[in-house]
């Protein structure tokens, strides 16, 4: 994780409010933006090494994004 944006409030399609932010992930192959929802923001720290299991990618505003969805986000040591 090379950087992380501040969380912002968004309205859920089902009603209510959620928080969302982005984290930039980089390795030797390139860079991708990961979307962090609610408590994921608190668990992801700049400088951390992560593993994402059963995540998926999509594009928003022409930018590729990695989403955890119903997958798992694991912080590595």
C-alpha positions in Angstrom: 0.0 0.0 0.0 1.7 3.2 -1.2 -1.1 5.7 -0.4 -4.6 6.0 1.0 -7.2 8.7 0.6 -9.4 10.1 3.3 -12.8 8.4 3.7 -15.9 10.1 2.3 -19.6 9.4 2.9 -21.7 8.0 0.1 -25.4 7.0 0.0 -26.1 3.3 -0.3 -28.4 2.0 -3.0 -30.3 0.3 -0.2 -30.6 3.5 1.8 -28.3 4.6 4.6 -24.8 6.0 4.5 -21.5 4.2 3.9 -17.9 5.4 3.9 -15.5 4.8 1.0 -11.9 5.5 0.3 -9.2 4.4 -2.1 -5.8 2.8 -1.5 -3.0 2.6 -4.1 -1.3 -0.8 -4.4 2.0 -1.2 -6.2 4.4 -4.0 -7.1 6.9 -4.8 -9.8 4.1 -5.3 -12.3 2.3 -1.9 -11.8 -0.2 0.0 -9.8 -3.9 -0.5 -9.0 -6.5 1.4 -7.0 -8.3 -0.7 -4.3 -11.7 0.5 -3.0 -12.0 0.4 0.8 -15.5 0.3 2.3 -16.4 1.1 5.9 -14.1 -0.7 8.4 -11.6 -1.8 5.7 -10.3 1.8 5.8 -9.2 1.2 9.4 -7.4 -2.1 8.8 -5.4 -1.0 5.7 -2.2 1.0 6.6 0.2 2.7 4.2 3.3 0.5 3.9 1.4 -2.7 4.5 1.6 -5.8 2.4 -1.7 -7.3 1.5 -3.3 -10.4 -0.1 -6.7 -10.3 -1.6 -8.7 -13.5 -2.0 -11.7 -13.7 -4.3 -11.7 -10.0 -5.1 -12.7 -8.6 -8.5 -11.8 -5.7 -10.8 -13.9 -3.2 -12.6 -13.4 0.3 -14.0 -14.9 3.5 -12.7 -14.3 6.7 -14.5 -11.8 4.9 -16.8 -9.7 3.8 -13.8 -9.2 0.1 -13.1 -10.2 -0.7 -9.5 -9.8 -3.7 -7.2 -12.7 -4.5 -5.0 -12.9 -7.0 -2.1 -16.6 -7.7 -2.4 -17.4 -10.9 -0.6 -13.7 -11.9 -0.7 -11.1 -11.5 2.0 -8.5 -8.9 2.7 -5.4 -10.2 4.6 -2.6 -8.1 5.9 0.7 -9.9 5.5 3.7 -9.6 7.9 
